[in-house]
Amino acid sequence: MKIANGRQGGVAVLLALALWCVTAPSSRAQSLPLVLSAFSAVSEDSVIVLPTGKLYSFREDEGQVLVFLDGVTVQQGTQRLTADSLVVVLGRDEVNALPAEPPSEAPSPDSGPLPPAAAPERGVFMPGSRIREMFLEGYVTVDENDVRTLEAAAIYVDNTAGDSFILDGRMRAFDDGHPLVLRFKQLTGYADGNALLQTVDYSTCEHGNTDFHMSTDTAILTPTEKGRILKTSDQTFAVGYVPIFRWPGMSFNIDDNEGLLIRDLNIGSSGRFGTEIETVWGGDADGLVNGVARMLGSDEELEGEWETRIAAYSARGLFIEPTIAWEGPNSKGRFLASHIADSADEDELDQPITDNTRGRIDLESRTYFERNDYDDFRVLDIDISYLSDRNFLNEYYEREAKIGREQDTYLWYRDIEGNEARTLLIRPRLNDFESQVEYLPEVQRRLLAEETEAEWLRGAKLTVTDTFSNARFSPDEDNNALDSVSNLRIGRRARLDWDIDTGEGERLRVTAGADATYLSGTQFGGADIRTSLLAAVEYQQTYVGVDQGYSSETWNLDGIRQILEPRIGIQTRFGTNHQPEELEVIDDIEQLDDNHLIFLGVRHRIQTHQDNKVKTILDTDVIIPFYPNESRDNAGQVEGDVIVDMRYRPGANIWGLRDATLRWRAVLDPNDRGYEQSYLSYNTRIDETKRFYIANNKTEGLFNFLTVGVLWELTEKWSSAVFWQRDQRLNETARAGFMMRRTGCCWILDYIIETERGTGITGEDRDDTQFEIRLRPTAFDRRRPGDDDILDDIGSRIR
């Protein structure tokens, strides 16, 4: 290519980019010519150049050269390129490309260089098949549908050979709010679609000076049907300009929004695990999950993801936890396995570890065979949970253990059609150290709220449950006080509910029910049929009071509406021919017993207008039960436990109340004026940068914890949180933690210190202090977007 004024000498670049690789993230490998794969063609060949400066044209033996200076835009379909200058070499086998609005005094084609022309109003049109070479220089940008996908110093494309080059490029891959940005000195693209990148670094940070990045000498970019695969040589993880560690080369999909392999990096120390180095890696698993689905006879297209946690604990050993998750139109699930050769002799509860090979297997799967509506579907749930020993969950999945999630294994099939349900439950026991009720199997048919045809019962609804259950209670293998018990139960339970409107705001519900169940075994050894009857009446009245004129700017009130709903009910179960003590008790089927109950309840709501919406600022519900036969039904006490549930969100223009939530849930014993359970919490935003939290959670005879937490934003990038938990029964600190968080460019860096009171038999000597540095991309932050409450992150392992 020859350009007047020695311009080719001033272009010190043989530049790089296969223009296919600068397309938007949705682009996939194409068989189009190279130029066309860089531009999503409106027609197959059309290219439009819109100059803002001067245009020069040269005639050569081999074709024609167009030179655009002082700004140019190249448009084809949904893609747009901009540059300071553009040189286009055209072949002579086509009609000469001329400006859409040529100069009024254009010379003849054979008279030599044209004088500079003003920018055409509608640009220059040229067929793509005639373009032999293109060269763009000076802050080159590529946009797809107004999304910036590439910035570079210069781009050169040889459309005849199919090669292309770029210099000093910055490529933006997937666009899901957390893009992957690749920077490279040079990229060489080839006709087969592959590209060689040299001196590469990549990060989720779009800033020029990244907080964290991975760098590699060379990388290969290969197009596939799933997206572009980047395969790197050995690479270095760096913080700023400081290299931290080297990592072997790897391969991942840059067009996948899970394309960055590393998810978490945590470095810390604790008394339980010693020095801790934890990493989490993940990526695309579409091929794997679809391959397994095809083996099982499913043709559903699934999206899969793999994740592997690898942790080195100096006091315990190497912990490995691979996970596979999948989701499709009609199914979703997760499979998790973990393993550690535990080097400790005792666990955190001071119990000896008899088998150092520890781990778990956990499978959760849901498959819809038919799904027409929320009340018309067929679904199969499968859960499998195996633990190596009874204390493994508490040691390595502490959060899961503390929330009390049951480790269950079952197969549960449900066929729902309208108000009718047919279910099959198979529930064996895998963990012999847990007491559990097994169903081998249980089959049920439920008919819910079926309207009766009798005219005199207009509005009454019938609910019927038929059950076939082969159940077995299996006690803990170490519990010698209980024996395994089995029973076959076949029964029907029916209930009729009749709602009667007795007047404005009044409602009366009348209930009648019966139960008949065959039991294969009783305490006396023989089979029998247990029968029982039920009757209940409930009356409810609704009162509404409105004061439209009441308002208060301080309390943020615009009108007041109060809704008061008192209710009273009587329920009695009678005629039960076998009491629980006469049966082999396994679950609630055998626990059915005569009882009489009277309850009083009231729900009170206060509503107002806030921010042009109706808001419930106070919602209180109280239920008080009474037992006429107190010696039989309530341990000799007439009054039962009072249940209170209250939520207060004032939204007032008062410090501490504007964004406050006050919650109280309690079970109170009116006989000794004490409590069975109580949870009281207050949570508020003090100002735009600070939040305060305090809660008291107690259960009589078990625990009484007071928890206080404060978080605040120190600067735009730094925030901090601290919490303290006190055991009110023992008057000692149970837990305390402090966190500093730095939010970098697309990365979160946490410094965490936490102390926790010992839970072992020896008590204080098992106290644990943990220090942790946690690093993770915001693209994989497990918090909800916009959630700035970091109190839950203090000391919590992400598992």
Disulfide bonds with the S-S distance in Angstrom:
Cys205-Cys745 2.30
